[in-house]
Amino acid sequence: MRAAQRCAIAHEEAVFIRYLKRGQDADAAAAADAKVRATVESIISDIQARGDAAVRRYSQQFDRWDPQDFALSQDQIRAAVRELSAGQIEDIKFAQVQIRNFAQIQRDSMRDVEVETLPGVILGHRHIPVNHVSCYILGGKYPLIASAHMSVLTAKVAGVPRVMSTAPPYQGRPHPAIVAAMHFAGADEILVLGGVQAVAAMAISTQSIEPVDMIVGPGNMFVAEAKRQLYGRVGIDLFAGPTETLIIADESVDGEMCAVDLLGQAEHGPTSPAVLLTNSEKLAQDSLIEVERQLSRLPTAPIASQSWAAHGEVIVCDTIDEMIAAADEIASEHVQVMTADPDLFLRRMTNYGALILGPRTNVSFGDKVIGTNHTLPTNKNARYTGGLWVGKFLKTCTYQRVLTDEASARIGAVCSRLCHMENFAGHGEQANLRMRRYGKRDVPWYEPVLGA
């Protein structure tokens, strides 16, 4: 066991947190990030210069995919749906009903506002959908069918008029279940294109791909970096990199359950952190043993074992307060709480993408079917943002209206004086003109309005 690691909680009391297992150090992670940044920057620059030719080159290089057209026709979409069994279609539609229902509840909670704040002064806001959104669906290594529900369907509930959806080919062809899920969710256009080349093409535009206003959806480290570099040219949902999970547990559960839930997320990819935080050294040791036992038979062990070796952590705290402080410091994408009182963490934690409370549920339920959105903040971004939801597709835009001469003059007089306090003569003149026209005051040009 490593020496105790010192950290501070909110009240600046010293606490000791013991790491039975540590992940990759910060320097190694930074070096890997620098390589990703350089690679992505080069690809984006090439696509900006050469358009479709560059997109096709990278599609061939990374995915061995070179179709006549990256966009699927209606016949191709119908053919993909026909490949699924009735049971598979039923399951996809069941999941979409759950996600649509919760998204609609969220949308209904957002109200347009119009109010008279002073006599004759009307202020309001409207929630306006983004016009054109692209939804990126992971699908190269694992066909993440659920990402179509989480992005396309949520955008449509928000009222987005045009939704383009894209996923990389899977084993050399469009994955029929991903295509079906995109279609059932309401995608207006479906592409089979992945990686940086897809994100760059939709942000920059090429000869055959129209630019969008916003790109959403999780991706690998290269896709996440492409969204970061293109942010500003287009809007994005959030910087969603490799998935993360934090299991907070006490002896109300056992090592088998902790190990299953750790490895269930570690299998996403070799850079996916999976962390156990507990106040029981026995549970920590049992979980470490159980992880190794399960890795000996897990079908996805070649990936999960890499992730666990490089990014897995087991942390032992002495008290619940220490566990809460450590969890908020980690600010994980998924926080699964399996303790005697999971609602305590709901009440007190502030930094997480999604909370999964109690042993009867788990991260996989949220990832696939239960109804909450699985596109969530990573890399400690949960300190300042939540995940993807209908509100991400809406612009809350304000407006103002002045109905009477008296209201215009009342606001104008104060505005004029405030503008001149800031040395903005031109701003002040906007107010002064209203004073002359509607307040019937003889105000000198570029001078503040004197008090009544």
TORKOL-4160 file (C-alpha; in steps of 0.2 Angstrom, whole numbers, padded with zeros to 4 digits, m for minus):
452
<pt num="1" X="0000" Y="0000" Z="0000"/>
<pt num="2" X="0006" Y="0017" Z="m0004"/>
<pt num="3" X="0009" Y="0030" Z="0009"/>
<pt num="4" X="m0006" Y="0040" Z="0015"/>
<pt num="5" X="m0011" Y="0055" Z="0003"/>
<pt num="6" X="m0015" Y="0071" Z="0011"/>
<pt num="7" X="m0029" Y="0082" Z="0005"/>
<pt num="8" X="m0040" Y="0096" Z="0012"/>
<pt num="9" X="m0059" Y="0096" Z="0013"/>
<pt num="10" X="m0070" Y="0112" Z="0012"/>
<pt num="11" X="m0067" Y="0116" Z="0031"/>
<pt num="12" X="m0048" Y="0115" Z="0028"/>
<pt num="13" X="m0047" Y="0100" Z="0040"/>
<pt num="14" X="m0033" Y="0088" Z="0036"/>
<pt num="15" X="m0039" Y="0071" Z="0031"/>
<pt num="16" X="m0029" Y="0056" Z="0025"/>
<pt num="17" X="m0035" Y="0046" Z="0010"/>
<pt num="18" X="m0026" Y="0029" Z="0007"/>
<pt num="19" X="m0024" Y="0024" Z="m0011"/>
<pt num="20" X="m0023" Y="0005" Z="m0013"/>
<pt num="21" X="m0021" Y="0007" Z="m0031"/>
<pt num="22" X="m0017" Y="0023" Z="m0042"/>
<pt num="23" X="m0019" Y="0026" Z="m0060"/>
<pt num="24" X="m0008" Y="0035" Z="m0073"/>
<pt num="25" X="0001" Y="0050" Z="m0067"/>
<pt num="26" X="m0002" Y="0067" Z="m0073"/>
<pt num="27" X="0014" Y="0069" Z="m0083"/>
<pt num="28" X="0010" Y="0054" Z="m0094"/>
<pt num="29" X="m0008" Y="0059" Z="m0097"/>
<pt num="30" X="m0002" Y="0076" Z="m0102"/>
<pt num="31" X="0011" Y="0069" Z="m0115"/>
<pt num="32" X="m0003" Y="0058" Z="m0122"/>
<pt num="33" X="m0015" Y="0073" Z="m0124"/>
<pt num="34" X="m0001" Y="0083" Z="m0133"/>
<pt num="35" X="0000" Y="0070" Z="m0146"/>
<pt num="36" X="m0019" Y="0069" Z="m0148"/>
<pt num="37" X="m0020" Y="0088" Z="m0150"/>
<pt num="38" X="m0007" Y="0089" Z="m0164"/>
<pt num="39" X="m0015" Y="0074" Z="m0173"/>
<pt num="40" X="m0032" Y="0082" Z="m0173"/>
<pt num="41" X="m0025" Y="0100" Z="m0178"/>
<pt num="42" X="m0017" Y="0092" Z="m0193"/>
<pt num="43" X="m0033" Y="0083" Z="m0199"/>
<pt num="44" X="m0044" Y="0098" Z="m0197"/>
<pt num="45" X="m0032" Y="0109" Z="m0206"/>
<pt num="46" X="m0031" Y="0097" Z="m0221"/>
<pt num="47" X="m0050" Y="0095" Z="m0222"/>
<pt num="48" X="m0052" Y="0114" Z="m0221"/>
<pt num="49" X="m0040" Y="0115" Z="m0236"/>
<pt num="50" X="m0046" Y="0100" Z="m0247"/>
<pt num="51" X="m0064" Y="0096" Z="m0241"/>
<pt num="52" X="m0071" Y="0080" Z="m0247"/>
<pt num="53" X="m0055" Y="0073" Z="m0254"/>
<pt num="54" X="m0047" Y="0075" Z="m0236"/>
<pt num="55" X="m0062" Y="0067" Z="m0228"/>
<pt num="56" X="m0062" Y="0052" Z="m0239"/>
<pt num="57" X="m0043" Y="0050" Z="m0237"/>
<pt num="58" X="m0045" Y="0049" Z="m0218"/>
<pt num="59" X="m0061" Y="0038" Z="m0219"/>
<pt num="60" X="m0051" Y="0026" Z="m0229"/>
<pt num="61" X="m0035" Y="0027" Z="m0218"/>
<pt num="62" X="m0044" Y="0025" Z="m0201"/>
<pt num="63" X="m0060" Y="0016" Z="m0205"/>
<pt num="64" X="m0056" Y="0008" Z="m0222"/>
<pt num="65" X="m0072" Y="0015" Z="m0228"/>
<pt num="66" X="m0074" Y="0023" Z="m0245"/>
<pt num="67" X="m0093" Y="0023" Z="m0250"/>
<pt num="68" X="m0099" Y="0032" Z="m0265"/>
<pt num="69" X="m0109" Y="0043" Z="m0254"/>
<pt num="70" X="m0107" Y="0045" Z="m0235"/>
<pt num="71" X="m0126" Y="0049" Z="m0233"/>
<pt num="72" X="m0138" Y="0034" Z="m0233"/>
<pt num="73" X="m0153" Y="0034" Z="m0244"/>
<pt num="74" X="m0170" Y="0030" Z="m0238"/>
<pt num="75" X="m0169" Y="0013" Z="m0246"/>
<pt num="76" X="m0153" Y="0010" Z="m0237"/>
<pt num="77" X="m0161" Y="0015" Z="m0221"/>
<pt num="78" X="m0176" Y="0004" Z="m0224"/>
<pt num="79" X="m0164" Y="m0011" Z="m0228"/>
<pt num="80" X="m0155" Y="m0008" Z="m0211"/>
<pt num="81" X="m0171" Y="m0008" Z="m0201"/>
<pt num="82" X="m0176" Y="m0025" Z="m0210"/>
<pt num="83" X="m0160" Y="m0033" Z="m0203"/>
<pt num="84" X="m0167" Y="m0032" Z="m0185"/>
<pt num="85" X="m0178" Y="m0044" Z="m0177"/>
<pt num="86" X="m0195" Y="m0039" Z="m0170"/>
<pt num="87" X="m0188" Y="m0041" Z="m0153"/>
<pt num="88" X="m0173" Y="m0030" Z="m0156"/>
<pt num="89" X="m0184" Y="m0016" Z="m0163"/>
<pt num="90" X="m0196" Y="m0017" Z="m0148"/>
<pt num="91" X="m0181" Y="m0015" Z="m0136"/>
<pt num="92" X="m0174" Y="0000" Z="m0146"/>
<pt num="93" X="m0192" Y="0008" Z="m0145"/>
<pt num="94" X="m0194" Y="0004" Z="m0127"/>
<pt num="95" X="m0178" Y="0013" Z="m0123"/>
<pt num="96" X="m0183" Y="0028" Z="m0134"/>
<pt num="97" X="m0200" Y="0029" Z="m0125"/>
<pt num="98" X="m0191" Y="0031" Z="m0108"/>
<pt num="99" X="m0178" Y="0044" Z="m0115"/>
<pt num="100" X="m0192" Y="0054" Z="m0124"/>
<pt num="101" X="m0203" Y="0054" Z="m0109"/>
<pt num="102" X="m0190" Y="0061" Z="m0097"/>
<pt num="103" X="m0184" Y="0073" Z="m0110"/>
<pt num="104" X="m0201" Y="0080" Z="m0113"/>
<pt num="105" X="m0203" Y="0082" Z="m0094"/>
<pt num="106" X="m0187" Y="0092" Z="m0094"/>
<pt num="107" X="m0193" Y="0103" Z="m0109"/>
<pt num="108" X="m0210" Y="0106" Z="m0101"/>
<pt num="109" X="m0201" Y="0113" Z="m0085"/>
<pt num="110" X="m0193" Y="0127" Z="m0096"/>
<pt num="111" X="m0206" Y="0141" Z="m0098"/>
<pt num="112" X="m0205" Y="0156" Z="m0109"/>
<pt num="113" X="m0207" Y="0172" Z="m0099"/>
<pt num="114" X="m0215" Y="0189" Z="m0102"/>
<pt num="115" X="m0218" Y="0201" Z="m0088"/>
<pt num="116" X="m0221" Y="0220" Z="m0085"/>
<pt num="117" X="m0206" Y="0224" Z="m0073"/>
<pt num="118" X="m0211" Y="0243" Z="m0073"/>
<pt num="119" X="m0226" Y="0252" Z="m0079"/>
<pt num="120" X="m0225" Y="0251" Z="m0098"/>
<pt num="121" X="m0209" Y="0240" Z="m0098"/>
<pt num="122" X="m0210" Y="0223" Z="m0104"/>
<pt num="123" X="m0196" Y="0210" Z="m0103"/>
<pt num="124" X="m0196" Y="0192" Z="m0108"/>
<pt num="125" X="m0186" Y="0177" Z="m0114"/>
<pt num="126" X="m0190" Y="0163" Z="m0127"/>
<pt num="127" X="m0182" Y="0146" Z="m0128"/>
<pt num="128" X="m0177" Y="0145" Z="m0146"/>
<pt num="129" X="m0171" Y="0128" Z="m0154"/>
<pt num="130" X="m0155" Y="0128" Z="m0163"/>
<pt num="131" X="m0158" Y="0127" Z="m0182"/>
<pt num="132" X="m0146" Y="0113" Z="m0187"/>
<pt num="133" X="m0138" Y="0100" Z="m0176"/>
<pt num="134" X="m0127" Y="0086" Z="m0179"/>
<pt num="135" X="m0127" Y="0071" Z="m0167"/>
<pt num="136" X="m0111" Y="0060" Z="m0167"/>
<pt num="137" X="m0114" Y="0042" Z="m0162"/>
<pt num="138" X="m0100" Y="0031" Z="m0156"/>
<pt num="139" X="m0099" Y="0015" Z="m0166"/>
<pt num="140" X="m0082" Y="0010" Z="m0172"/>
<pt num="141" X="m0077" Y="m0002" Z="m0158"/>
<pt num="142" X="m0094" Y="m0005" Z="m0150"/>
<pt num="143" X="m0110" Y="0000" Z="m0158"/>
<pt num="144" X="m0117" Y="0012" Z="m0146"/>
<pt num="145" X="m0135" Y="0012" Z="m0151"/>
<pt num="146" X="m0141" Y="0021" Z="m0135"/>
<pt num="147" X="m0131" Y="0037" Z="m0141"/>
<pt num="148" X="m0144" Y="0039" Z="m0155"/>
<pt num="149" X="m0158" Y="0040" Z="m0142"/>
<pt num="150" X="m0148" Y="0052" Z="m0131"/>
<pt num="151" X="m0144" Y="0064" Z="m0144"/>
<pt num="152" X="m0155" Y="0063" Z="m0159"/>
<pt num="153" X="m0171" Y="0060" Z="m0150"/>
<pt num="154" X="m0167" Y="0074" Z="m0137"/>
<pt num="155" X="m0164" Y="0086" Z="m0150"/>
<pt num="156" X="m0180" Y="0082" Z="m0158"/>
<pt num="157" X="m0190" Y="0084" Z="m0141"/>
<pt num="158" X="m0181" Y="0101" Z="m0140"/>
<pt num="159" X="m0189" Y="0106" Z="m0157"/>
<pt num="160" X="m0173" Y="0106" Z="m0168"/>
<pt num="161" X="m0179" Y="0108" Z="m0186"/>
<pt num="162" X="m0165" Y="0098" Z="m0194"/>
<pt num="163" X="m0154" Y="0084" Z="m0186"/>
<pt num="164" X="m0140" Y="0076" Z="m0195"/>
<pt num="165" X="m0133" Y="0060" Z="m0187"/>
<pt num="166" X="m0117" Y="0051" Z="m0191"/>
<pt num="167" X="m0108" Y="0035" Z="m0185"/>
<pt num="168" X="m0093" Y="0027" Z="m0191"/>
<pt num="169" X="m0094" Y="0010" Z="m0200"/>
<pt num="170" X="m0094" Y="m0005" Z="m0189"/>
<pt num="171" X="m0084" Y="m0020" Z="m0196"/>
<pt num="172" X="m0085" Y="m0012" Z="m0213"/>
<pt num="173" X="m0103" Y="m0007" Z="m0215"/>
<pt num="174" X="m0116" Y="0003" Z="m0207"/>
<pt num="175" X="m0122" Y="m0005" Z="m0191"/>
<pt num="176" X="m0141" Y="m0009" Z="m0194"/>
<pt num="177" X="m0146" Y="m0006" Z="m0176"/>
<pt num="178" X="m0137" Y="0011" Z="m0175"/>
<pt num="179" X="m0145" Y="0016" Z="m0191"/>
<pt num="180" X="m0162" Y="0010" Z="m0185"/>
<pt num="181" X="m0161" Y="0020" Z="m0169"/>
<pt num="182" X="m0156" Y="0036" Z="m0178"/>
<pt num="183" X="m0171" Y="0033" Z="m0189"/>
<pt num="184" X="m0183" Y="0030" Z="m0176"/>
<pt num="185" X="m0177" Y="0044" Z="m0165"/>
<pt num="186" X="m0181" Y="0056" Z="m0180"/>
<pt num="187" X="m0164" Y="0060" Z="m0189"/>
<pt num="188" X="m0167" Y="0070" Z="m0205"/>
<pt num="189" X="m0151" Y="0064" Z="m0212"/>
<pt num="190" X="m0140" Y="0049" Z="m0208"/>
<pt num="191" X="m0121" Y="0048" Z="m0212"/>
<pt num="192" X="m0109" Y="0034" Z="m0210"/>
<pt num="193" X="m0094" Y="0043" Z="m0206"/>
<pt num="194" X="m0083" Y="0043" Z="m0190"/>
<pt num="195" X="m0069" Y="0051" Z="m0181"/>
<pt num="196" X="m0061" Y="0068" Z="m0183"/>
<pt num="197" X="m0065" Y="0068" Z="m0201"/>
<pt num="198" X="m0084" Y="0068" Z="m0197"/>
<pt num="199" X="m0083" Y="0081" Z="m0184"/>
<pt num="200" X="m0072" Y="0093" Z="m0195"/>
<pt num="201" X="m0083" Y="0090" Z="m0210"/>
<pt num="202" X="m0099" Y="0095" Z="m0201"/>
<pt num="203" X="m0091" Y="0110" Z="m0193"/>
<pt num="204" X="m0082" Y="0117" Z="m0208"/>
<pt num="205" X="m0092" Y="0110" Z="m0222"/>
<pt num="206" X="m0086" Y="0102" Z="m0238"/>
<pt num="207" X="m0092" Y="0100" Z="m0255"/>
<pt num="208" X="m0105" Y="0087" Z="m0250"/>
<pt num="209" X="m0108" Y="0090" Z="m0232"/>
<pt num="210" X="m0117" Y="0106" Z="m0226"/>
<pt num="211" X="m0111" Y="0115" Z="m0210"/>
<pt num="212" X="m0121" Y="0113" Z="m0194"/>
<pt num="213" X="m0124" Y="0125" Z="m0180"/>
<pt num="214" X="m0120" Y="0113" Z="m0166"/>
<pt num="215" X="m0111" Y="0096" Z="m0164"/>
<pt num="216" X="m0116" Y="0084" Z="m0149"/>
<pt num="217" X="m0112" Y="0067" Z="m0144"/>
<pt num="218" X="m0098" Y="0058" Z="m0135"/>
<pt num="219" X="m0083" Y="0051" Z="m0143"/>
<pt num="220" X="m0065" Y="0045" Z="m0141"/>
<pt num="221" X="m0051" Y="0056" Z="m0136"/>
<pt num="222" X="m0049" Y="0062" Z="m0154"/>
<pt num="223" X="m0067" Y="0066" Z="m0157"/>
<pt num="224" X="m0067" Y="0075" Z="m0140"/>
<pt num="225" X="m0052" Y="0085" Z="m0145"/>
<pt num="226" X="m0059" Y="0089" Z="m0162"/>
<pt num="227" X="m0075" Y="0096" Z="m0154"/>
<pt num="228" X="m0063" Y="0107" Z="m0142"/>
<pt num="229" X="m0053" Y="0114" Z="m0157"/>
<pt num="230" X="m0069" Y="0118" Z="m0167"/>
<pt num="231" X="m0079" Y="0125" Z="m0153"/>
<pt num="232" X="m0083" Y="0143" Z="m0157"/>
<pt num="233" X="m0085" Y="0139" Z="m0175"/>
<pt num="234" X="m0099" Y="0128" Z="m0170"/>
<pt num="235" X="m0108" Y="0125" Z="m0153"/>
<pt num="236" X="m0105" Y="0109" Z="m0144"/>
<pt num="237" X="m0114" Y="0100" Z="m0130"/>
<pt num="238" X="m0099" Y="0098" Z="m0118"/>
<pt num="239" X="m0081" Y="0091" Z="m0119"/>
<pt num="240" X="m0086" Y="0073" Z="m0117"/>
<pt num="241" X="m0070" Y="0062" Z="m0117"/>
<pt num="242" X="m0067" Y="0044" Z="m0112"/>
<pt num="243" X="m0080" Y="0038" Z="m0100"/>
<pt num="244" X="m0077" Y="0038" Z="m0081"/>
<pt num="245" X="m0085" Y="0030" Z="m0066"/>
<pt num="246" X="m0084" Y="0032" Z="m0048"/>
<pt num="247" X="m0091" Y="0019" Z="m0036"/>
<pt num="248" X="m0094" Y="0025" Z="m0018"/>
<pt num="249" X="m0098" Y="0010" Z="m0007"/>
<pt num="250" X="m0098" Y="0003" Z="0010"/>
<pt num="251" X="m0100" Y="m0014" Z="0017"/>
<pt num="252" X="m0119" Y="m0014" Z="0013"/>
<pt num="253" X="m0113" Y="m0022" Z="m0004"/>
<pt num="254" X="m0099" Y="m0034" Z="m0008"/>
<pt num="255" X="m0083" Y="m0035" Z="m0019"/>
<pt num="256" X="m0092" Y="m0044" Z="m0033"/>
<pt num="257" X="m0105" Y="m0030" Z="m0036"/>
<pt num="258" X="m0091" Y="m0017" Z="m0035"/>
<pt num="259" X="m0080" Y="m0026" Z="m0047"/>
<pt num="260" X="m0094" Y="m0029" Z="m0059"/>
<pt num="261" X="m0099" Y="m0011" Z="m0059"/>
<pt num="262" X="m0080" Y="m0005" Z="m0061"/>
<pt num="263" X="m0077" Y="m0017" Z="m0076"/>
<pt num="264" X="m0093" Y="m0013" Z="m0084"/>
<pt num="265" X="m0087" Y="0004" Z="m0087"/>
<pt num="266" X="m0068" Y="0000" Z="m0089"/>
<pt num="267" X="m0072" Y="m0010" Z="m0105"/>
<pt num="268" X="m0077" Y="0006" Z="m0114"/>
<pt num="269" X="m0059" Y="0009" Z="m0119"/>
<pt num="270" X="m0041" Y="0008" Z="m0113"/>
<pt num="271" X="m0042" Y="0026" Z="m0106"/>
<pt num="272" X="m0058" Y="0025" Z="m0096"/>
<pt num="273" X="m0055" Y="0028" Z="m0077"/>
<pt num="274" X="m0064" Y="0017" Z="m0065"/>
<pt num="275" X="m0062" Y="0022" Z="m0046"/>
<pt num="276" X="m0068" Y="0013" Z="m0030"/>
<pt num="277" X="m0070" Y="0025" Z="m0015"/>
<pt num="278" X="m0075" Y="0016" Z="0001"/>
<pt num="279" X="m0073" Y="0018" Z="0020"/>
<pt num="280" X="m0070" Y="m0001" Z="0021"/>
<pt num="281" X="m0053" Y="m0008" Z="0019"/>
<pt num="282" X="m0060" Y="m0025" Z="0018"/>
<pt num="283" X="m0072" Y="m0021" Z="0004"/>
<pt num="284" X="m0057" Y="m0012" Z="m0005"/>
<pt num="285" X="m0046" Y="m0028" Z="m0004"/>
<pt num="286" X="m0061" Y="m0039" Z="m0008"/>
<pt num="287" X="m0065" Y="m0029" Z="m0024"/>
<pt num="288" X="m0047" Y="m0029" Z="m0030"/>
<pt num="289" X="m0047" Y="m0048" Z="m0029"/>
<pt num="290" X="m0063" Y="m0049" Z="m0037"/>
<pt num="291" X="m0058" Y="m0038" Z="m0052"/>
<pt num="292" X="m0044" Y="m0049" Z="m0056"/>
<pt num="293" X="m0055" Y="m0065" Z="m0055"/>
<pt num="294" X="m0068" Y="m0057" Z="m0066"/>
<pt num="295" X="m0054" Y="m0051" Z="m0079"/>
<pt num="296" X="m0049" Y="m0069" Z="m0081"/>
<pt num="297" X="m0066" Y="m0073" Z="m0089"/>
<pt num="298" X="m0073" Y="m0056" Z="m0095"/>
<pt num="299" X="m0075" Y="m0056" Z="m0114"/>
<pt num="300" X="m0069" Y="m0038" Z="m0115"/>
<pt num="301" X="m0055" Y="m0041" Z="m0104"/>
<pt num="302" X="m0041" Y="m0036" Z="m0117"/>
<pt num="303" X="m0048" Y="m0018" Z="m0116"/>
<pt num="304" X="m0055" Y="m0018" Z="m0098"/>
<pt num="305" X="m0038" Y="m0024" Z="m0091"/>
<pt num="306" X="m0028" Y="m0010" Z="m0100"/>
<pt num="307" X="m0040" Y="0003" Z="m0093"/>
<pt num="308" X="m0040" Y="m0005" Z="m0075"/>
<pt num="309" X="m0021" Y="m0006" Z="m0075"/>
<pt num="310" X="m0018" Y="0012" Z="m0081"/>
<pt num="311" X="m0033" Y="0021" Z="m0074"/>
<pt num="312" X="m0041" Y="0011" Z="m0061"/>
<pt num="313" X="m0040" Y="0017" Z="m0043"/>
<pt num="314" X="m0045" Y="0011" Z="m0026"/>
<pt num="315" X="m0047" Y="0024" Z="m0012"/>
<pt num="316" X="m0050" Y="0021" Z="0006"/>
<pt num="317" X="m0057" Y="0035" Z="0018"/>
<pt num="318" X="m0060" Y="0034" Z="0036"/>
<pt num="319" X="m0077" Y="0044" Z="0037"/>
<pt num="320" X="m0092" Y="0048" Z="0026"/>
<pt num="321" X="m0087" Y="0067" Z="0026"/>
<pt num="322" X="m0070" Y="0062" Z="0018"/>
<pt num="323" X="m0079" Y="0051" Z="0005"/>
<pt num="324" X="m0090" Y="0066" Z="0000"/>
<pt num="325" X="m0075" Y="0078" Z="m0001"/>
<pt num="326" X="m0065" Y="0065" Z="m0011"/>
<pt num="327" X="m0080" Y="0062" Z="m0023"/>
<pt num="328" X="m0083" Y="0081" Z="m0026"/>
<pt num="329" X="m0064" Y="0083" Z="m0029"/>
<pt num="330" X="m0064" Y="0069" Z="m0042"/>
<pt num="331" X="m0080" Y="0076" Z="m0050"/>
<pt num="332" X="m0083" Y="0060" Z="m0060"/>
<pt num="333" X="m0095" Y="0058" Z="m0075"/>
<pt num="334" X="m0104" Y="0044" Z="m0067"/>
<pt num="335" X="m0105" Y="0042" Z="m0048"/>
<pt num="336" X="m0113" Y="0026" Z="m0042"/>
<pt num="337" X="m0118" Y="0026" Z="m0023"/>
<pt num="338" X="m0120" Y="0009" Z="m0015"/>
<pt num="339" X="m0120" Y="0014" Z="0004"/>
<pt num="340" X="m0132" Y="0012" Z="0018"/>
<pt num="341" X="m0139" Y="0030" Z="0015"/>
<pt num="342" X="m0136" Y="0034" Z="m0003"/>
<pt num="343" X="m0148" Y="0049" Z="m0002"/>
<pt num="344" X="m0135" Y="0057" Z="0009"/>
<pt num="345" X="m0124" Y="0059" Z="m0006"/>
<pt num="346" X="m0138" Y="0066" Z="m0016"/>
<pt num="347" X="m0141" Y="0079" Z="m0003"/>
<pt num="348" X="m0122" Y="0084" Z="m0001"/>
<pt num="349" X="m0113" Y="0081" Z="m0017"/>
<pt num="350" X="m0111" Y="0095" Z="m0029"/>
<pt num="351" X="m0099" Y="0089" Z="m0043"/>
<pt num="352" X="m0105" Y="0074" Z="m0054"/>
<pt num="353" X="m0112" Y="0071" Z="m0071"/>
<pt num="354" X="m0125" Y="0059" Z="m0065"/>
<pt num="355" X="m0129" Y="0050" Z="m0048"/>
<pt num="356" X="m0134" Y="0032" Z="m0048"/>
<pt num="357" X="m0141" Y="0029" Z="m0031"/>
<pt num="358" X="m0142" Y="0012" Z="m0023"/>
<pt num="359" X="m0138" Y="m0006" Z="m0028"/>
<pt num="360" X="m0154" Y="m0010" Z="m0038"/>
<pt num="361" X="m0148" Y="0002" Z="m0052"/>
<pt num="362" X="m0132" Y="0005" Z="m0060"/>
<pt num="363" X="m0122" Y="0015" Z="m0073"/>
<pt num="364" X="m0128" Y="0003" Z="m0087"/>
<pt num="365" X="m0146" Y="0007" Z="m0084"/>
<pt num="366" X="m0143" Y="0025" Z="m0087"/>
<pt num="367" X="m0132" Y="0022" Z="m0102"/>
<pt num="368" X="m0144" Y="0012" Z="m0111"/>
<pt num="369" X="m0162" Y="0013" Z="m0106"/>
<pt num="370" X="m0169" Y="0021" Z="m0089"/>
<pt num="371" X="m0172" Y="0038" Z="m0097"/>
<pt num="372" X="m0159" Y="0050" Z="m0091"/>
<pt num="373" X="m0146" Y="0056" Z="m0103"/>
<pt num="374" X="m0129" Y="0047" Z="m0104"/>
<pt num="375" X="m0119" Y="0061" Z="m0113"/>
<pt num="376" X="m0111" Y="0068" Z="m0097"/>
<pt num="377" X="m0096" Y="0079" Z="m0092"/>
<pt num="378" X="m0079" Y="0071" Z="m0090"/>
<pt num="379" X="m0061" Y="0077" Z="m0085"/>
<pt num="380" X="m0068" Y="0086" Z="m0070"/>
<pt num="381" X="m0080" Y="0097" Z="m0080"/>
<pt num="382" X="m0094" Y="0092" Z="m0069"/>
<pt num="383" X="m0087" Y="0106" Z="m0058"/>
<pt num="384" X="m0096" Y="0118" Z="m0069"/>
<pt num="385" X="m0108" Y="0109" Z="m0081"/>
<pt num="386" X="m0121" Y="0096" Z="m0081"/>
<pt num="387" X="m0124" Y="0084" Z="m0096"/>
<pt num="388" X="m0133" Y="0084" Z="m0112"/>
<pt num="389" X="m0152" Y="0088" Z="m0110"/>
<pt num="390" X="m0165" Y="0097" Z="m0120"/>
<pt num="391" X="m0159" Y="0113" Z="m0113"/>
<pt num="392" X="m0143" Y="0111" Z="m0122"/>
<pt num="393" X="m0152" Y="0113" Z="m0139"/>
<pt num="394" X="m0161" Y="0128" Z="m0134"/>
<pt num="395" X="m0155" Y="0146" Z="m0134"/>
<pt num="396" X="m0163" Y="0156" Z="m0120"/>
<pt num="397" X="m0165" Y="0173" Z="m0129"/>
<pt num="398" X="m0171" Y="0189" Z="m0120"/>
<pt num="399" X="m0182" Y="0203" Z="m0128"/>
<pt num="400" X="m0188" Y="0220" Z="m0122"/>
<pt num="401" X="m0202" Y="0231" Z="m0126"/>
<pt num="402" X="m0207" Y="0249" Z="m0120"/>
<pt num="403" X="m0225" Y="0253" Z="m0122"/>
<pt num="404" X="m0227" Y="0271" Z="m0116"/>
<pt num="405" X="m0218" Y="0288" Z="m0118"/>
<pt num="406" X="m0217" Y="0289" Z="m0099"/>
<pt num="407" X="m0208" Y="0273" Z="m0098"/>
<pt num="408" X="m0196" Y="0277" Z="m0111"/>
<pt num="409" X="m0192" Y="0294" Z="m0103"/>
<pt num="410" X="m0190" Y="0286" Z="m0086"/>
<pt num="411" X="m0178" Y="0273" Z="m0092"/>
<pt num="412" X="m0169" Y="0285" Z="m0103"/>
<pt num="413" X="m0164" Y="0297" Z="m0090"/>
<pt num="414" X="m0156" Y="0284" Z="m0079"/>
<pt num="415" X="m0148" Y="0276" Z="m0094"/>
<pt num="416" X="m0140" Y="0293" Z="m0100"/>
<pt num="417" X="m0132" Y="0296" Z="m0083"/>
<pt num="418" X="m0125" Y="0278" Z="m0082"/>
<pt num="419" X="m0118" Y="0279" Z="m0099"/>
<pt num="420" X="m0109" Y="0295" Z="m0096"/>
<pt num="421" X="m0102" Y="0288" Z="m0079"/>
<pt num="422" X="m0094" Y="0275" Z="m0091"/>
<pt num="423" X="m0088" Y="0288" Z="m0104"/>
<pt num="424" X="m0099" Y="0281" Z="m0117"/>
<pt num="425" X="m0105" Y="0296" Z="m0126"/>
<pt num="426" X="m0113" Y="0287" Z="m0141"/>
<pt num="427" X="m0123" Y="0275" Z="m0129"/>
<pt num="428" X="m0128" Y="0290" Z="m0119"/>
<pt num="429" X="m0135" Y="0299" Z="m0135"/>
<pt num="430" X="m0146" Y="0284" Z="m0138"/>
<pt num="431" X="m0154" Y="0287" Z="m0122"/>
<pt num="432" X="m0154" Y="0306" Z="m0125"/>
<pt num="433" X="m0163" Y="0305" Z="m0141"/>
<pt num="434" X="m0178" Y="0295" Z="m0133"/>
<pt num="435" X="m0178" Y="0309" Z="m0120"/>
<pt num="436" X="m0181" Y="0322" Z="m0133"/>
<pt num="437" X="m0193" Y="0312" Z="m0143"/>
<pt num="438" X="m0204" Y="0304" Z="m0130"/>
<pt num="439" X="m0199" Y="0313" Z="m0114"/>
<pt num="440" X="m0201" Y="0331" Z="m0122"/>
<pt num="441" X="m0185" Y="0336" Z="m0114"/>
<pt num="442" X="m0172" Y="0348" Z="m0122"/>
<pt num="443" X="m0156" Y="0338" Z="m0119"/>
<pt num="444" X="m0140" Y="0344" Z="m0126"/>
<pt num="445" X="m0131" Y="0332" Z="m0137"/>
<pt num="446" X="m0118" Y="0321" Z="m0129"/>
<pt num="447" X="m0122" Y="0327" Z="m0111"/>
<pt num="448" X="m0130" Y="0317" Z="m0097"/>
<pt num="449" X="m0148" Y="0320" Z="m0093"/>
<pt num="450" X="m0150" Y="0330" Z="m0077"/>
<pt num="451" X="m0160" Y="0324" Z="m0063"/>
<pt num="452" X="m0178" Y="0330" Z="m0062"/>
